[in-house]
Amino acid sequence: MDILITTHTEFGYVHSDRIIPDKTAIDGVRKGVPNLIKIADKYSAKITFAVMPEVVQYFPKDVDHEIGLHIHAGWEKFQYGNFSCYIGDMYLREHTSHRGTSTVLRDYSYKEQFEMIRTGKDYLEEALDVRPISFVSGRWSINNDTVKALIKSGFKYECSATAHSKPCHHDWSKLPRICMPYQPSVEDYQLKGNLPLLEVPISQMFPRGNVNPENIPIYGISWLKACFLEYYNQDAPLFHMCLHSPCMTDPYFVSKFDELLNFISKHKKIHFIFSSEISDYENFVPKNNIFPYLVRINSKILKLGFNAIKLKVLGSRE
Ligand SMILES: [Zn+2]
C-alpha cells in the first residue's frame, strides 16, 4: 500500500490542541517543517509540502521532499475562541490584481483563480528552485474552474478532496468515503472523466473525518489506526494522510504523529510516496469495514457518541 502525507505549510501555533493560524507565528513553518522532516526521516517517510507563497522565505532550503503549492484566496478575519486571525495570503494579496475578500477559492472566476495559481507557482519556482506539480486548496475548496486553471498551469495532482463532505465552503459530497485517485470530468470535478489531472482524495475515517493527527484529540489515535487497518486489510492501493505544519511545533502532536508513523511502518508492503509518484490505481472496489473500529472504541469516541445522542434527543424535543 502506498502512503501519502500532504502537509499544508503555513504560519500558526497550537493552543489547547487546536491550530491558531496566526500570521505572526512564523515558527509554524520555521520549526514545524524541520520537526516534521525529522519524524519522517526516522521512518523513511516522504512528505509532500503544499507551500503557501507567503511562507516561502521561511521554508528551509534544500529539502529532500516534494514541494507543491497551497493557495488561500482572499483576506478575511476569523475567530478562534479568544483569538482572531486573518485567513488569506499576503504575497498573493500584493502580487495579484483581484481584491475579493472571500477565502473560498471557488467563489472566484476562472481568470482570478488562474492568476492566483500562476503567481504562486511562479514565485515558488523562482524562490525555491522547484517546479510544483501538486496542489492543495485552502479550505479544501475547488470547482471546475480550479481544475481548468491547474491544468493550464502545468499541475498534475490535486489533493484537496475531503471525500464525503459538504460544508458551506467546499463540496466533495459525491465522492464515497473510501475513494481512490481519479481523473476528473470536464463537466464535474467530482465525477470521473479523462482530464489530464489526478484528483487524490484524503483517506476518511468512519463515519467521517480526515486522517489527520490534528484529529487525535477528538477521536483518539486508535481511531486513526483503525482507519489505516480498514484500508490496509482490503489491500487499498493508497492511504492519504494530511496535516498542517504548525501542529509539528507542539510536543503532543509530534509524539502522536511519531506513534502513528511507527504503527504504520511496522506493516508489510508499505511504501511511502510523494504525490507526484501516484498512479491511477485501477480495478480497486472499496468496501466499508467497521470491524477495526469496533475493537478500538476509546473514551473520546464514546464521549462523541454520547454528545451526538444528547443533541438528537434535545433536538427532537424542540
Ligand atoms: Zn491552509
Boltz pocket constraint, residues with backbone or C-beta under 6 A from the ligand:
constraints:
  - pocket:
      binder: B
      contacts: [[A, 8], [A, 10], [A, 70], [A, 72], [A, 137], [A, 138], [A, 139]]
      max_distance: 6.0
